[in-house]
Amino acid sequence: MVDERAMGDETIRLDVHRYHPERDQRPHIQSFDVPYHEDWVVLDALNHLKNEVDGTLTFRWSCRMGVCGSCGMMVNGEPKLTCATFLRDYWPQAIRVEPLANFPVERDLVNRIDDFMTKLSAVKPWLIPSKTKPSETGEFLQTPAQLASYKQFSMCINCLLCYAACPVVGLSPQFLGPAAIALAKRYNNDSRDAGRREREEVVNTHHGEWDCTFVGECSVVCPKDVDPAGAIQQMKLDSMLSWYRRWLTPWQGRG
């Protein structure tokens, strides 16, 4: 027996956040009925609206595979990757789609992320070479254990769902935020890197790791199981140990 809903005979309502700064004084919600398909995700429904109903609807997306992180939005109040959020999980109820919380809105479902990019750059999320010589083959070889120490944190796709879920980001805009600190931890744990002290100057501050109150919502919404909340708590411990080492053995220099 064929499921009629899967054939698109049924519809589902999308309540979509709309805001065009050149014409709207304030944001508003516009409702659309879109075909319901069990294999459709929210991004499919938005693309249907864009292509068939209203070409002015504005949102970001790219890979449709949960890799690029660009299609993050609030779906019924929760930060989600819309390419991985199925209509069937909400049908027959309406779905409310809004831009990510805790970011300024550029237009419709598009956020401005300039502030995040500044914070991300501040933690130097790249390898800062050490003076250690490579192996005879010219490679900086790593053991499985060395790789495992940072691999989880390297899975971050900068989707910003953690920032939308974090209550501290909403209350303290200067907070570096979960993703930036987790990526700092990723490079600090890399045996090939020598930038720990440089990152500590940025992260070991009131608006860095110590601003986090460990609510943990950032880890709950992370689509890649990066566990930024855990990374931040580890960074706090690292900073304390580094401080004690510098105090007890100041002649060693490095924390």
C-alpha positions in Angstrom: 0.0 0.0 0.0 1.4 3.4 -1.0 1.6 6.0 1.7 -0.2 9.1 0.2 1.8 11.4 2.5 5.0 10.2 0.8 3.5 11.2 -2.6 3.0 14.8 -1.6 -0.8 14.7 -1.5 -0.5 16.1 2.1 0.9 19.4 3.1 2.7 20.8 6.1 2.8 24.4 7.2 6.0 26.3 7.5 6.0 29.4 9.6 9.0 31.3 8.3 10.8 34.3 9.8 10.9 37.1 7.2 12.9 40.3 7.4 14.0 42.5 4.5 15.7 45.5 6.1 15.1 47.7 3.0 11.3 47.3 3.4 10.5 45.9 6.8 10.5 47.9 10.0 10.6 44.7 12.0 10.7 40.9 11.4 7.5 39.0 11.0 6.3 35.4 10.4 5.0 34.3 7.0 3.1 31.0 6.7 3.3 28.6 3.8 1.8 25.2 3.0 4.4 23.0 1.3 4.1 19.4 0.0 4.8 16.8 2.6 7.2 14.0 1.7 8.5 11.7 4.4 12.0 11.8 3.0 12.1 15.7 2.8 14.1 17.6 5.3 13.4 21.2 6.3 16.0 22.5 3.8 14.1 20.7 1.0 10.9 22.5 2.0 12.7 25.9 2.1 14.2 25.2 -1.3 10.7 24.4 -2.6 9.5 27.8 -1.3 12.5 29.5 -2.9 12.1 27.8 -6.3 8.4 27.5 -6.6 6.7 30.1 -4.4 8.8 33.1 -3.3 12.2 33.7 -4.9 13.0 36.5 -2.4 13.2 34.0 0.5 16.8 34.2 1.7 18.8 31.5 3.6 22.2 29.8 3.6 23.0 26.3 2.5 25.6 24.4 0.5 26.5 20.7 0.9 23.1 19.2 2.1 25.2 16.5 3.8 25.8 17.9 7.3 29.4 18.8 6.5 29.5 22.5 5.7 27.4 23.7 8.6 25.9 26.6 6.7 22.2 25.7 7.0 21.9 26.0 10.8 18.6 27.6 11.8 16.1 27.5 14.7 13.5 24.8 14.1 10.6 25.1 16.5 12.9 26.9 18.9 15.8 24.4 18.7 19.1 25.0 16.8 19.2 22.4 14.0 21.0 21.7 10.7 18.0 22.0 8.4 19.6 19.5 6.0 19.3 16.8 8.7 16.0 17.7 10.2 13.1 15.7 8.7 9.6 17.0 8.2 8.3 13.6 9.4 9.5 14.3 12.9 7.0 17.2 13.1 4.2 16.2 10.8 1.2 17.1 11.0 2.1 20.0 13.2 3.4 23.3 11.8 7.2 23.9 11.7 8.5 27.3 12.8 11.8 28.2 11.0 13.9 31.2 12.3 17.5 32.4 12.1 19.9 31.2 14.8 19.4 32.8 18.1 22.1 35.1 19.6 23.2 36.6 16.2 22.1 39.7 14.4 19.8 39.0 11.4 21.0 40.1 8.0 17.8 39.1 6.1 15.1 36.5 6.5 17.0 33.4 7.8 20.5 34.7 7.3 22.6 35.7 10.3 25.6 38.1 10.4 28.5 36.1 11.8 31.3 38.7 11.7 31.6 38.7 15.5 32.1 34.9 15.5 34.7 35.0 12.8 36.7 37.6 14.9 36.5 35.4 18.0 37.5 32.3 16.0 40.5 34.1 14.5 41.5 35.3 18.0 42.2 31.8 19.3 44.5 31.0 16.3 42.7 27.8 15.0 45.7 26.6 13.0 49.0 24.9 13.7 51.7 27.1 15.1 54.9 25.1 14.3 57.1 23.9 17.1 60.9 23.6 16.8 60.7 19.8 17.0 62.4 18.2 14.1 60.4 15.9 11.8 61.1 12.2 11.4 63.7 11.0 8.9 61.0 11.0 6.3 60.4 14.7 6.8 57.0 14.0 8.4 55.7 15.0 11.8 54.4 11.5 12.8 51.8 11.1 15.5 50.8 8.0 17.4 47.2 6.9 17.6 47.0 8.2 21.1 48.3 11.6 20.1 45.7 11.8 17.3 42.9 10.7 19.7 43.7 13.5 22.1 42.3 16.1 19.7 40.4 14.3 17.0 37.0 14.8 18.6 37.5 18.6 18.8 38.7 18.7 15.2 35.2 17.6 14.0 33.7 21.0 14.5 32.1 22.4 11.3 31.5 25.9 12.6 27.7 25.5 12.2 27.2 27.9 15.2 24.4 25.8 16.7 26.3 25.8 20.0 26.3 29.6 20.0 22.5 29.7 19.5 22.0 27.2 22.3 24.4 28.8 24.8 22.7 31.1 27.4 26.0 32.8 28.2 26.4 33.9 24.6 22.9 35.5 24.8 23.7 37.3 28.1 27.4 38.1 27.5 28.1 38.9 23.8 31.8 39.2 24.6 32.1 35.5 25.5 34.4 33.7 23.1 31.9 30.9 22.9 31.9 27.1 22.7 33.2 26.5 19.2 36.1 28.9 19.4 37.3 27.5 22.7 36.9 23.9 21.6 39.0 24.6 18.5 41.6 26.2 20.7 41.7 23.0 22.7 42.0 21.0 19.5 45.2 22.8 18.5 46.6 22.9 22.1 46.4 19.1 22.2 48.2 18.6 18.9 51.7 17.4 19.4 52.9 19.4 16.4 51.7 22.7 17.8 53.6 25.3 19.9 50.9 27.9 20.3 49.4 27.0 23.7 50.8 30.1 25.5 49.5 32.5 22.7 46.0 30.9 22.9 46.0 31.0 26.7 46.3 34.8 26.6 43.0 34.9 24.8 41.1 32.0 26.3 42.2 32.2 29.9 40.2 35.3 30.6 36.9 36.4 32.1 35.3 36.4 28.6 37.0 33.2 27.7 36.7 29.8 29.4 35.8 31.3 32.8 32.7 32.9 31.4 31.2 29.4 30.8 28.8 28.2 33.5 28.7 24.7 32.2 25.1 24.5 31.2 26.0 22.0 28.6 23.5 22.9 25.9 26.2 23.5 23.4 27.2 19.8 23.6 23.5 18.7 23.4 22.9 20.4 20.1 26.3 19.7 18.4 25.6 17.6 15.3 29.2 16.2 15.3 29.5 15.2 19.0 32.4 17.6 19.5 31.4 18.2 23.1 32.4 21.8 23.4 31.2 22.0 27.0 33.7 19.2 27.9 36.5 21.0 25.9 35.9 24.2 27.9 36.1 22.4 31.2 39.3 20.7 30.1 40.7 24.1 29.1 39.9 25.5 32.6 41.9 22.6 34.1 44.7 23.1 31.6 44.9 26.8 32.6 45.1 26.1 36.3 47.8 23.5 35.8 49.7 25.8 33.6 49.5 28.6 36.2 50.8 26.2 38.9 53.7 25.1 36.7 54.8 28.6 36.0 54.5 29.5 39.7 56.4 26.5 40.9 59.0 26.3 38.1 59.3 29.8 36.6 62.6 28.9 35.0 60.9 26.5 32.6 59.1 29.4 30.9 56.4 27.4 29.0 53.1 26.7 30.9 
